[in-house]
Amino acid sequence: MIDSKSNLKRAQRISYLIISLSLIAWAIKPEWEPLAGGFIIGIAGSLIMSWHLQWKTVKFAELIAKTQAKPRFNLGFLTRASIGVLAYVVSVEVFHFNFYMTVVGLFVVQVMTIALIGKFQSSVERGEK
């Protein structure tokens, strides 16, 4: 669980950097407002979904450690899907930002977390010598 927390923290820091770069791009080229705005809202939704999934995973691990029987538990897909829909509504319907950049932003943190797991996983953890 410690590794997942550190990977999420790395992805969070990189996401903040990407949001900063998007805001700078928006300031330099105001005509990119729909693209940058949609991307920023998508990344924000992606961060919220990642925090929720990490919280649910820790909660699930604690439940497994406490009980011997197989518990009924879900990882909150419906909640995360609702966060994605909310990001779409805020981005496209309220602020009229770009739909496609919002969708791309919704996947940024998850893809980054997967990439960080592969990059920072040690060979000892994989069983290699």
The first five atom37 places (N, CA, C, CB, O) and aatype in JSON, in Angstrom:
{
  "aatype": [12, 9, 3, 15, 11, 15, 2, 10, 11, 1, 0, 5, 1, 9, 15, 18, 10, 9, 9, 15, 10, 15, 10, 9, 0, 17, 0, 9, 11, 14, 6, 17, 6, 14, 10, 0, 7, 7, 13, 9, 9, 7, 9, 0, 7, 15, 10, 9, 12, 15, 17, 8, 10, 5, 17, 11, 16, 19, 11, 13, 0, 6, 10, 9, 0, 11, 16, 5, 0, 11, 14, 1, 13, 2, 10, 7, 13, 10, 16, 1, 0, 15, 9, 7, 19, 10, 0, 18, 19, 19, 15, 19, 6, 19, 13, 8, 13, 2, 13, 18, 12, 16, 19, 19, 7, 10, 13, 19, 19, 5, 19, 12, 16, 9, 0, 10, 9, 7, 11, 13, 5, 15, 15, 19, 6, 1, 7, 6, 11],
  "atom_mask": [
    [1, 1, 1, 1, 1],
    [1, 1, 1, 1, 1],
    [1, 1, 1, 1, 1],
    [1, 1, 1, 1, 1],
    [1, 1, 1, 1, 1],
    [1, 1, 1, 1, 1],
    [1, 1, 1, 1, 1],
    [1, 1, 1, 1, 1],
    [1, 1, 1, 1, 1],
    [1, 1, 1, 1, 1],
    [1, 1, 1, 1, 1],
    [1, 1, 1, 1, 1],
    [1, 1, 1, 1, 1],
    [1, 1, 1, 1, 1],
    [1, 1, 1, 1, 1],
    [1, 1, 1, 1, 1],
    [1, 1, 1, 1, 1],
    [1, 1, 1, 1, 1],
    [1, 1, 1, 1, 1],
    [1, 1, 1, 1, 1],
    [1, 1, 1, 1, 1],
    [1, 1, 1, 1, 1],
    [1, 1, 1, 1, 1],
    [1, 1, 1, 1, 1],
    [1, 1, 1, 1, 1],
    [1, 1, 1, 1, 1],
    [1, 1, 1, 1, 1],
    [1, 1, 1, 1, 1],
    [1, 1, 1, 1, 1],
    [1, 1, 1, 1, 1],
    [1, 1, 1, 1, 1],
    [1, 1, 1, 1, 1],
    [1, 1, 1, 1, 1],
    [1, 1, 1, 1, 1],
    [1, 1, 1, 1, 1],
    [1, 1, 1, 1, 1],
    [1, 1, 1, 0, 1],
    [1, 1, 1, 0, 1],
    [1, 1, 1, 1, 1],
    [1, 1, 1, 1, 1],
    [1, 1, 1, 1, 1],
    [1, 1, 1, 0, 1],
    [1, 1, 1, 1, 1],
    [1, 1, 1, 1, 1],
    [1, 1, 1, 0, 1],
    [1, 1, 1, 1, 1],
    [1, 1, 1, 1, 1],
    [1, 1, 1, 1, 1],
    [1, 1, 1, 1, 1],
    [1, 1, 1, 1, 1],
    [1, 1, 1, 1, 1],
    [1, 1, 1, 1, 1],
    [1, 1, 1, 1, 1],
    [1, 1, 1, 1, 1],
    [1, 1, 1, 1, 1],
    [1, 1, 1, 1, 1],
    [1, 1, 1, 1, 1],
    [1, 1, 1, 1, 1],
    [1, 1, 1, 1, 1],
    [1, 1, 1, 1, 1],
    [1, 1, 1, 1, 1],
    [1, 1, 1, 1, 1],
    [1, 1, 1, 1, 1],
    [1, 1, 1, 1, 1],
    [1, 1, 1, 1, 1],
    [1, 1, 1, 1, 1],
    [1, 1, 1, 1, 1],
    [1, 1, 1, 1, 1],
    [1, 1, 1, 1, 1],
    [1, 1, 1, 1, 1],
    [1, 1, 1, 1, 1],
    [1, 1, 1, 1, 1],
    [1, 1, 1, 1, 1],
    [1, 1, 1, 1, 1],
    [1, 1, 1, 1, 1],
    [1, 1, 1, 0, 1],
    [1, 1, 1, 1, 1],
    [1, 1, 1, 1, 1],
    [1, 1, 1, 1, 1],
    [1, 1, 1, 1, 1],
    [1, 1, 1, 1, 1],
    [1, 1, 1, 1, 1],
    [1, 1, 1, 1, 1],
    [1, 1, 1, 0, 1],
    [1, 1, 1, 1, 1],
    [1, 1, 1, 1, 1],
    [1, 1, 1, 1, 1],
    [1, 1, 1, 1, 1],
    [1, 1, 1, 1, 1],
    [1, 1, 1, 1, 1],
    [1, 1, 1, 1, 1],
    [1, 1, 1, 1, 1],
    [1, 1, 1, 1, 1],
    [1, 1, 1, 1, 1],
    [1, 1, 1, 1, 1],
    [1, 1, 1, 1, 1],
    [1, 1, 1, 1, 1],
    [1, 1, 1, 1, 1],
    [1, 1, 1, 1, 1],
    [1, 1, 1, 1, 1],
    [1, 1, 1, 1, 1],
    [1, 1, 1, 1, 1],
    [1, 1, 1, 1, 1],
    [1, 1, 1, 1, 1],
    [1, 1, 1, 0, 1],
    [1, 1, 1, 1, 1],
    [1, 1, 1, 1, 1],
    [1, 1, 1, 1, 1],
    [1, 1, 1, 1, 1],
    [1, 1, 1, 1, 1],
    [1, 1, 1, 1, 1],
    [1, 1, 1, 1, 1],
    [1, 1, 1, 1, 1],
    [1, 1, 1, 1, 1],
    [1, 1, 1, 1, 1],
    [1, 1, 1, 1, 1],
    [1, 1, 1, 1, 1],
    [1, 1, 1, 0, 1],
    [1, 1, 1, 1, 1],
    [1, 1, 1, 1, 1],
    [1, 1, 1, 1, 1],
    [1, 1, 1, 1, 1],
    [1, 1, 1, 1, 1],
    [1, 1, 1, 1, 1],
    [1, 1, 1, 1, 1],
    [1, 1, 1, 1, 1],
    [1, 1, 1, 0, 1],
    [1, 1, 1, 1, 1],
    [1, 1, 1, 1, 1]
  ],
  "atom_positions": [
    [[0.81, -1.2, 0.0], [0.0, 0.0, 0.0], [0.86, 1.26, 0.0], [-0.92, 0.0, 1.2], [0.45, 2.3, -0.53]],
    [[2.04, 1.16, 0.6], [2.91, 2.34, 0.64], [3.33, 2.72, -0.77], [4.14, 2.08, 1.52], [3.39, 3.9, -1.11]],
    [[3.63, 1.71, -1.6], [4.04, 2.0, -2.98], [2.92, 2.66, -3.77], [4.48, 0.73, -3.68], [3.17, 3.58, -4.54]],
    [[1.69, 2.21, -3.59], [0.58, 2.82, -4.33], [0.38, 4.26, -3.89], [-0.72, 2.01, -4.12], [0.04, 5.12, -4.71]],
    [[0.59, 4.53, -2.6], [0.47, 5.9, -2.13], [1.56, 6.79, -2.72], [0.54, 5.94, -0.61], [1.29, 7.92, -3.13]],
    [[2.78, 6.27, -2.77], [3.88, 7.08, -3.32], [3.72, 7.27, -4.83], [5.24, 6.42, -3.01], [4.04, 8.33, -5.35]],
    [[3.23, 6.25, -5.52], [3.0, 6.4, -6.96], [1.9, 7.42, -7.23], [2.63, 5.06, -7.6], [2.0, 8.22, -8.17]],
    [[0.86, 7.39, -6.43], [-0.22, 8.37, -6.59], [0.28, 9.78, -6.28], [-1.41, 8.01, -5.68], [-0.11, 10.74, -6.94]],
    [[1.15, 9.89, -5.28], [1.69, 11.21, -4.94], [2.56, 11.74, -6.08], [2.51, 11.13, -3.62], [2.5, 12.93, -6.41]],
    [[3.37, 10.87, -6.69], [4.17, 11.27, -7.85], [3.27, 11.72, -9.01], [5.08, 10.12, -8.31], [3.51, 12.75, -9.64]],
    [[2.24, 10.91, -9.27], [1.31, 11.25, -10.35], [0.59, 12.56, -10.05], [0.28, 10.12, -10.56], [0.32, 13.35, -10.96]],
    [[0.29, 12.8, -8.79], [-0.37, 14.04, -8.39], [0.54, 15.23, -8.65], [-0.77, 13.99, -6.89], [0.1, 16.25, -9.18]],
    [[1.8, 15.12, -8.3], [2.74, 16.22, -8.54], [2.93, 16.5, -10.03], [4.1, 15.91, -7.9], [2.98, 17.65, -10.45]],
    [[3.02, 15.44, -10.81], [3.16, 15.61, -12.26], [1.89, 16.23, -12.84], [3.47, 14.26, -12.94], [1.96, 17.05, -13.75]],
    [[0.74, 15.84, -12.3], [-0.53, 16.41, -12.76], [-0.59, 17.91, -12.47], [-1.72, 15.71, -12.09], [-1.06, 18.68, -13.3]],
    [[-0.12, 18.31, -11.31], [-0.08, 19.73, -10.99], [0.83, 20.48, -11.95], [0.39, 19.95, -9.54], [0.53, 21.61, -12.35]],
    [[1.94, 19.86, -12.33], [2.83, 20.47, -13.31], [2.14, 20.61, -14.67], [4.13, 19.64, -13.46], [2.26, 21.64, -15.33]],
    [[1.43, 19.57, -15.08], [0.72, 19.61, -16.36], [-0.39, 20.67, -16.32], [0.12, 18.23, -16.69], [-0.6, 21.38, -17.31]],
    [[-1.09, 20.78, -15.2], [-2.11, 21.82, -15.07], [-1.48, 23.2, -15.17], [-2.88, 21.68, -13.73], [-2.02, 24.09, -15.81]],
    [[-0.33, 23.38, -14.54], [0.38, 24.67, -14.61], [0.78, 25.0, -16.04], [1.62, 24.65, -13.72], [0.62, 26.13, -16.49]],
    [[1.29, 24.0, -16.75], [1.68, 24.22, -18.15], [0.46, 24.54, -19.01], [2.41, 22.99, -18.71], [0.54, 25.36, -19.93]],
    [[-0.66, 23.9, -18.72], [-1.89, 24.2, -19.47], [-2.37, 25.62, -19.2], [-3.0, 23.2, -19.1], [-2.83, 26.3, -20.12]],
    [[-2.26, 26.06, -17.96], [-2.64, 27.44, -17.64], [-1.71, 28.45, -18.32], [-2.62, 27.65, -16.12], [-2.16, 29.51, -18.77]],
    [[-0.43, 28.13, -18.38], [0.52, 29.01, -19.08], [0.19, 29.06, -20.56], [1.98, 28.53, -18.87], [0.2, 30.13, -21.17]],
    [[-0.12, 27.88, -21.16], [-0.49, 27.85, -22.58], [-1.76, 28.66, -22.82], [-0.69, 26.39, -23.05], [-1.88, 29.36, -23.83]],
    [[-2.71, 28.57, -21.9], [-3.95, 29.34, -22.0], [-3.66, 30.83, -21.92], [-4.93, 28.92, -20.88], [-4.28, 31.62, -22.63]],
    [[-2.72, 31.23, -21.05], [-2.38, 32.65, -20.91], [-1.64, 33.18, -22.14], [-1.53, 32.87, -19.65], [-1.84, 34.33, -22.54]],
    [[-0.78, 32.36, -22.72], [-0.01, 32.79, -23.89], [-0.87, 32.84, -25.14], [1.18, 31.86, -24.12], [-0.79, 33.79, -25.92]],
    [[-1.69, 31.83, -25.32], [-2.57, 31.74, -26.5], [-4.02, 31.68, -26.03], [-2.22, 30.5, -27.37], [-4.53, 30.59, -25.79]],
    [[-4.68, 32.8, -25.9], [-6.08, 32.79, -25.41], [-7.04, 32.0, -26.3], [-6.58, 34.21, -25.3], [-8.09, 31.56, -25.82]],
    [[-6.71, 31.81, -27.57], [-7.6, 31.02, -28.43], [-7.58, 29.53, -28.07], [-7.21, 31.21, -29.89], [-8.41, 28.77, -28.57]],
    [[-6.64, 29.11, -27.22], [-6.58, 27.72, -26.76], [-7.44, 27.51, -25.51], [-5.13, 27.32, -26.48], [-7.38, 26.45, -24.9]],
    [[-8.22, 28.49, -25.15], [-9.04, 28.4, -23.94], [-9.9, 27.14, -23.9], [-9.92, 29.62, -23.82], [-9.91, 26.47, -22.87]],
    [[-10.63, 26.8, -24.96], [-11.47, 25.59, -24.88], [-10.65, 24.31, -24.7], [-12.32, 25.46, -26.14], [-11.08, 23.39, -24.01]],
    [[-9.48, 24.26, -25.33], [-8.64, 23.06, -25.21], [-8.03, 22.96, -23.82], [-7.54, 23.08, -26.28], [-8.13, 21.92, -23.17]],
    [[-7.39, 24.03, -23.37], [-6.71, 24.02, -22.07], [-7.72, 23.87, -20.94], [-5.89, 25.29, -21.88], [-7.47, 23.13, -19.98]],
    [[-8.83, 24.57, -21.02], [-9.84, 24.48, -19.97], [-10.42, 23.09, -19.83], [0.0, 0.0, 0.0], [-10.57, 22.59, -18.72]],
    [[-10.75, 22.46, -20.95], [-11.26, 21.1, -20.91], [-10.24, 20.12, -20.36], [0.0, 0.0, 0.0], [-10.59, 19.21, -19.6]],
    [[-8.99, 20.31, -20.74], [-7.91, 19.44, -20.26], [-7.72, 19.59, -18.76], [-6.6, 19.74, -20.99], [-7.54, 18.6, -18.05]],
    [[-7.77, 20.82, -18.27], [-7.59, 21.07, -16.84], [-8.73, 20.45, -16.03], [-7.5, 22.58, -16.56], [-8.48, 19.83, -14.99]],
    [[-9.95, 20.62, -16.47], [-11.08, 20.04, -15.75], [-11.02, 18.51, -15.82], [-12.42, 20.55, -16.33], [-11.37, 17.83, -14.85]],
    [[-10.59, 17.97, -16.95], [-10.43, 16.52, -17.05], [-9.38, 15.99, -16.09], [0.0, 0.0, 0.0], [-9.58, 14.95, -15.46]],
    [[-8.25, 16.68, -15.97], [-7.21, 16.24, -15.04], [-7.7, 16.35, -13.6], [-5.93, 17.08, -15.22], [-7.42, 15.48, -12.79]],
    [[-8.44, 17.4, -13.29], [-9.0, 17.54, -11.94], [-9.93, 16.36, -11.62], [-9.75, 18.88, -11.8], [-9.88, 15.8, -10.53]],
    [[-10.79, 16.0, -12.57], [-11.66, 14.85, -12.39], [-10.87, 13.56, -12.26], [0.0, 0.0, 0.0], [-11.22, 12.68, -11.47]],
    [[-9.81, 13.45, -13.02], [-8.96, 12.27, -12.96], [-8.27, 12.14, -11.61], [-7.92, 12.31, -14.07], [-8.14, 11.04, -11.08]],
    [[-7.82, 13.26, -11.06], [-7.21, 13.25, -9.73], [-8.22, 12.81, -8.67], [-6.64, 14.63, -9.38], [-7.89, 12.01, -7.79]],
    [[-9.43, 13.33, -8.75], [-10.46, 12.96, -7.78], [-10.77, 11.46, -7.89], [-11.74, 13.79, -8.0], [-10.93, 10.79, -6.87]],
    [[-10.87, 10.95, -9.11], [-11.12, 9.52, -9.29], [-9.98, 8.67, -8.74], [-11.33, 9.21, -10.77], [-10.23, 7.63, -8.13]],
    [[-8.76, 9.11, -8.93], [-7.61, 8.36, -8.42], [-7.57, 8.35, -6.9], [-6.31, 8.94, -8.97], [-7.27, 7.33, -6.29]],
    [[-7.87, 9.5, -6.29], [-7.91, 9.54, -4.82], [-9.0, 8.62, -4.29], [-8.14, 10.98, -4.33], [-8.8, 7.92, -3.3]],
    [[-10.14, 8.62, -4.95], [-11.24, 7.76, -4.51], [-10.86, 6.29, -4.64], [-12.52, 8.06, -5.32], [-11.12, 5.5, -3.73]],
    [[-10.26, 5.91, -5.76], [-9.87, 4.52, -5.96], [-8.81, 4.1, -4.95], [-9.35, 4.31, -7.39], [-8.85, 2.98, -4.44]],
    [[-7.87, 4.96, -4.66], [-6.83, 4.64, -3.69], [-7.43, 4.48, -2.29], [-5.74, 5.74, -3.67], [-7.06, 3.56, -1.56]],
    [[-8.36, 5.35, -1.93], [-9.04, 5.25, -0.65], [-9.82, 3.94, -0.54], [-9.98, 6.44, -0.44], [-9.76, 3.26, 0.48]],
    [[-10.54, 3.58, -1.6], [-11.32, 2.34, -1.59], [-10.4, 1.11, -1.54], [-12.22, 2.27, -2.83], [-10.74, 0.12, -0.91]],
    [[-9.25, 1.17, -2.2], [-8.32, 0.05, -2.2], [-7.74, -0.17, -0.81], [-7.19, 0.29, -3.2], [-7.64, -1.31, -0.35]],
    [[-7.37, 0.91, -0.12], [-6.87, 0.8, 1.24], [-7.94, 0.24, 2.17], [-6.38, 2.17, 1.75], [-7.67, -0.61, 3.01]],
    [[-9.16, 0.73, 2.0], [-10.28, 0.26, 2.81], [-10.53, -1.23, 2.57], [-11.56, 1.07, 2.48], [-10.8, -1.98, 3.51]],
    [[-10.43, -1.67, 1.31], [-10.6, -3.08, 0.96], [-9.5, -3.93, 1.58], [-10.62, -3.25, -0.56], [-9.77, -5.02, 2.09]],
    [[-8.27, -3.46, 1.54], [-7.14, -4.21, 2.11], [-7.31, -4.35, 3.63], [-5.81, -3.51, 1.78], [-7.02, -5.41, 4.18]],
    [[-7.76, -3.3, 4.28], [-8.0, -3.39, 5.73], [-9.11, -4.38, 6.04], [-8.35, -2.02, 6.3], [-9.03, -5.11, 7.02]],
    [[-10.14, -4.4, 5.23], [-11.25, -5.34, 5.43], [-10.79, -6.78, 5.24], [-12.4, -5.02, 4.46], [-11.19, -7.66, 6.01]],
    [[-9.97, -7.02, 4.25], [-9.45, -8.37, 4.01], [-8.56, -8.8, 5.16], [-8.66, -8.42, 2.68], [-8.6, -9.96, 5.57]],
    [[-7.76, -7.88, 5.69], [-6.87, -8.21, 6.8], [-7.64, -8.55, 8.07], [-5.91, -7.05, 7.06], [-7.19, -9.37, 8.87]],
    [[-8.8, -7.93, 8.26], [-9.6, -8.16, 9.47], [-10.39, -9.45, 9.42], [-10.54, -7.0, 9.69], [-10.47, -10.16, 10.42]],
    [[-10.97, -9.78, 8.28], [-11.89, -10.91, 8.21], [-11.26, -12.08, 7.47], [-13.2, -10.51, 7.52], [-10.4, -11.89, 6.61]],
    [[-11.7, -13.27, 7.81], [-11.24, -14.48, 7.14], [-12.15, -14.83, 5.96], [-11.17, -15.65, 8.13], [-11.69, -15.4, 4.97]],
    [[-13.42, -14.51, 6.07], [-14.37, -14.83, 5.01], [-14.22, -13.83, 3.86], [-15.83, -14.83, 5.54], [-13.69, -12.73, 4.04]],
    [[-14.7, -14.23, 2.7], [-14.65, -13.35, 1.54], [-15.73, -12.27, 1.68], [-14.83, -14.15, 0.21], [-16.92, -12.58, 1.63]],
    [[-15.32, -11.01, 1.86], [-16.32, -9.96, 2.06], [-16.91, -9.49, 0.73], [-15.7, -8.78, 2.79], [-16.29, -9.62, -0.33]],
    [[-18.11, -8.96, 0.81], [-18.73, -8.33, -0.36], [-18.28, -6.87, -0.37], [-20.31, -8.45, -0.33], [-18.56, -6.12, 0.55]],
    [[-17.58, -6.5, -1.43], [-17.0, -5.16, -1.48], [-16.84, -4.77, -2.94], [-15.64, -5.1, -0.73], [-16.5, -5.61, -3.77]],
    [[-17.07, -3.5, -3.25], [-16.79, -3.04, -4.6], [-15.85, -1.84, -4.51], [-18.11, -2.65, -5.35], [-15.7, -1.23, -3.46]],
    [[-15.21, -1.53, -5.62], [-14.23, -0.44, -5.64], [-14.83, 0.88, -6.11], [-13.07, -0.81, -6.53], [-14.08, 1.82, -6.39]],
    [[-16.13, 0.97, -6.2], [-16.78, 2.24, -6.47], [-16.72, 2.69, -7.92], [0.0, 0.0, 0.0], [-16.48, 3.87, -8.19]],
    [[-16.94, 1.77, -8.85], [-16.92, 2.17, -10.26], [-17.99, 3.2, -10.57], [-17.1, 0.94, -11.16], [-17.75, 4.16, -11.3]],
    [[-19.17, 2.99, -10.01], [-20.27, 3.92, -10.29], [-19.94, 5.33, -9.8], [-21.56, 3.42, -9.62], [-20.29, 6.31, -10.45]],
    [[-19.28, 5.43, -8.66], [-18.89, 6.74, -8.15], [-17.86, 7.4, -9.07], [-18.32, 6.61, -6.73], [-17.97, 8.59, -9.39]],
    [[-16.88, 6.62, -9.5], [-15.85, 7.19, -10.39], [-16.44, 7.55, -11.75], [-14.7, 6.2, -10.57], [-16.03, 8.55, -12.35]],
    [[-17.37, 6.76, -12.25], [-18.02, 7.1, -13.51], [-18.84, 8.38, -13.35], [-18.92, 5.94, -13.99], [-18.9, 9.2, -14.27]],
    [[-19.47, 8.54, -12.2], [-20.24, 9.77, -11.93], [-19.33, 10.99, -11.87], [-21.03, 9.63, -10.62], [-19.72, 12.07, -12.31]],
    [[-18.13, 10.82, -11.34], [-17.17, 11.93, -11.31], [-16.78, 12.31, -12.73], [-15.91, 11.54, -10.49], [-16.65, 13.5, -13.04]],
    [[-16.6, 11.32, -13.6], [-16.3, 11.59, -15.0], [-17.43, 12.33, -15.7], [0.0, 0.0, 0.0], [-17.19, 13.27, -16.45]],
    [[-18.65, 11.9, -15.45], [-19.82, 12.58, -16.04], [-19.93, 14.0, -15.51], [-21.12, 11.79, -15.74], [-20.25, 14.92, -16.26]],
    [[-19.68, 14.19, -14.22], [-19.71, 15.53, -13.64], [-18.64, 16.42, -14.27], [-19.51, 15.45, -12.1], [-18.9, 17.59, -14.56]],
    [[-17.45, 15.88, -14.49], [-16.4, 16.66, -15.17], [-16.84, 17.04, -16.58], [-15.07, 15.86, -15.22], [-16.59, 18.16, -17.02]],
    [[-17.5, 16.13, -17.28], [-18.02, 16.44, -18.61], [-19.05, 17.56, -18.55], [-18.65, 15.18, -19.25], [-18.99, 18.52, -19.32]],
    [[-19.99, 17.45, -17.62], [-21.06, 18.45, -17.53], [-20.48, 19.83, -17.21], [-22.09, 18.05, -16.46], [-20.85, 20.82, -17.83]],
    [[-19.58, 19.88, -16.25], [-18.98, 21.16, -15.88], [-18.17, 21.72, -17.05], [-18.09, 21.01, -14.64], [-18.26, 22.91, -17.35]],
    [[-17.4, 20.87, -17.69], [-16.51, 21.34, -18.76], [-17.28, 21.75, -20.02], [-15.51, 20.26, -19.11], [-17.1, 22.85, -20.53]],
    [[-18.12, 20.87, -20.5], [-18.75, 21.1, -21.8], [-20.04, 21.9, -21.69], [-19.04, 19.78, -22.48], [-20.25, 22.85, -22.44]],
    [[-20.89, 21.53, -20.76], [-22.2, 22.18, -20.69], [-22.15, 23.54, -19.98], [-23.17, 21.27, -19.97], [-22.88, 24.45, -20.37]],
    [[-21.31, 23.67, -18.97], [-21.28, 24.93, -18.21], [-20.3, 25.92, -18.84], [-20.89, 24.66, -16.75], [-20.66, 27.06, -19.12]],
    [[-19.05, 25.47, -19.05], [-18.02, 26.39, -19.54], [-17.79, 26.33, -21.04], [-16.73, 26.11, -18.84], [-17.05, 27.16, -21.58]],
    [[-18.39, 25.38, -21.73], [-18.27, 25.22, -23.19], [-16.82, 24.98, -23.62], [-18.82, 26.45, -23.9], [-16.35, 25.56, -24.6]],
    [[-16.13, 24.12, -22.88], [-14.78, 23.72, -23.25], [-14.84, 22.53, -24.2], [-13.94, 23.38, -21.99], [-15.92, 22.02, -24.5]],
    [[-13.69, 22.1, -24.66], [-13.58, 21.02, -25.64], [-13.86, 19.67, -24.97], [-12.18, 21.01, -26.28], [-13.25, 19.33, -23.95]],
    [[-14.79, 18.91, -25.55], [-15.16, 17.6, -25.03], [-14.0, 16.62, -25.09], [-16.35, 17.05, -25.8], [-13.75, 15.9, -24.13]],
    [[-13.29, 16.58, -26.21], [-12.23, 15.59, -26.4], [-11.06, 15.82, -25.45], [-11.73, 15.62, -27.84], [-10.47, 14.86, -24.95]],
    [[-10.72, 17.07, -25.19], [-9.64, 17.34, -24.25], [-10.06, 17.0, -22.82], [-9.2, 18.81, -24.33], [-9.23, 16.61, -22.0]],
    [[-11.34, 17.13, -22.51], [-11.83, 16.72, -21.2], [-11.69, 15.22, -21.03], [-13.3, 17.15, -21.02], [-11.27, 14.75, -19.98]],
    [[-12.04, 14.47, -22.06], [-11.92, 13.01, -22.0], [-10.46, 12.6, -21.89], [-12.55, 12.36, -23.24], [-10.13, 11.69, -21.12]],
    [[-9.58, 13.24, -22.64], [-8.14, 12.94, -22.54], [-7.66, 13.24, -21.12], [-7.32, 13.77, -23.59], [-6.91, 12.44, -20.55]],
    [[-8.07, 14.36, -20.56], [-7.68, 14.71, -19.2], [-8.16, 13.72, -18.15], [0.0, 0.0, 0.0], [-7.49, 13.5, -17.14]],
    [[-9.32, 13.11, -18.4], [-9.85, 12.13, -17.44], [-8.99, 10.87, -17.35], [-11.26, 11.75, -17.84], [-9.07, 10.15, -16.36]],
    [[-8.17, 10.61, -18.35], [-7.33, 9.42, -18.34], [-5.89, 9.69, -17.94], [-7.35, 8.79, -19.69], [-5.11, 8.74, -17.78]],
    [[-5.5, 10.94, -17.78], [-4.1, 11.29, -17.57], [-3.52, 10.67, -16.3], [-3.95, 12.79, -17.5], [-2.48, 10.02, -16.37]],
    [[-4.16, 10.84, -15.17], [-3.58, 10.37, -13.9], [-3.54, 8.84, -13.86], [-4.4, 10.91, -12.7], [-2.58, 8.26, -13.35]],
    [[-4.56, 8.17, -14.39], [-4.56, 6.72, -14.37], [-3.42, 6.16, -15.23], [-5.9, 6.18, -14.87], [-2.72, 5.24, -14.81]],
    [[-3.24, 6.72, -16.41], [-2.17, 6.25, -17.29], [-0.8, 6.57, -16.67], [-2.28, 6.9, -18.7], [0.12, 5.76, -16.74]],
    [[-0.69, 7.74, -16.07], [0.55, 8.13, -15.42], [0.88, 7.2, -14.26], [0.47, 9.59, -14.93], [2.04, 6.83, -14.07]],
    [[-0.11, 6.82, -13.48], [0.11, 5.92, -12.36], [0.59, 4.56, -12.84], [-1.17, 5.76, -11.53], [1.49, 3.97, -12.25]],
    [[0.0, 4.06, -13.91], [0.44, 2.78, -14.47], [1.87, 2.89, -14.97], [-0.5, 2.34, -15.62], [2.67, 1.97, -14.76]],
    [[2.22, 3.98, -15.62], [3.58, 4.17, -16.11], [4.57, 4.28, -14.95], [3.67, 5.43, -16.99], [5.69, 3.77, -15.04]],
    [[4.18, 4.94, -13.88], [5.07, 5.08, -12.73], [5.28, 3.76, -12.01], [4.52, 6.11, -11.75], [6.35, 3.51, -11.47]],
    [[4.26, 2.91, -12.0], [4.42, 1.59, -11.38], [5.5, 0.8, -12.11], [3.07, 0.81, -11.38], [6.35, 0.17, -11.49]],
    [[5.46, 0.83, -13.43], [6.46, 0.12, -14.21], [7.85, 0.72, -14.07], [0.0, 0.0, 0.0], [8.84, -0.01, -14.08]],
    [[7.94, 2.03, -13.94], [9.24, 2.69, -13.88], [9.91, 2.56, -12.53], [9.09, 4.14, -14.22], [11.12, 2.34, -12.47]],
    [[9.16, 2.69, -11.45], [9.75, 2.72, -10.12], [9.67, 1.4, -9.37], [9.1, 3.78, -9.31], [10.08, 1.33, -8.22]],
    [[9.14, 0.35, -9.99], [9.09, -0.95, -9.33], [10.48, -1.56, -9.38], [8.04, -1.88, -10.0], [11.1, -1.63, -10.44]],
    [[10.96, -2.0, -8.23], [12.31, -2.57, -8.19], [12.3, -4.0, -8.7], [12.88, -2.52, -6.77], [11.25, -4.65, -8.75]],
    [[13.48, -4.48, -9.09], [13.57, -5.85, -9.61], [13.36, -6.87, -8.49], [14.92, -6.07, -10.28], [12.95, -7.99, -8.77]],
    [[13.63, -6.5, -7.23], [13.41, -7.41, -6.11], [11.92, -7.69, -5.95], [14.01, -6.82, -4.81], [11.53, -8.82, -5.66]],
    [[11.08, -6.67, -6.13], [9.65, -6.86, -5.99], [9.1, -7.78, -7.06], [8.94, -5.54, -6.05], [8.13, -8.5, -6.82]],
    [[9.71, -7.79, -8.24], [9.23, -8.64, -9.31], [9.75, -10.06, -9.18], [9.62, -8.07, -10.65], [9.31, -10.94, -9.93]],
    [[10.67, -10.3, -8.26], [11.2, -11.65, -8.07], [12.46, -11.91, -8.85], [0.0, 0.0, 0.0], [12.93, -13.05, -8.89]],
    [[13.04, -10.91, -9.48], [14.28, -11.09, -10.23], [15.46, -10.88, -9.31], [14.36, -10.12, -11.43], [15.35, -10.23, -8.27]],
    [[16.59, -11.45, -9.69], [17.8, -11.28, -8.88], [18.89, -10.64, -9.69], [18.28, -12.62, -8.33], [19.99, -10.42, -9.18]]
  ]
}
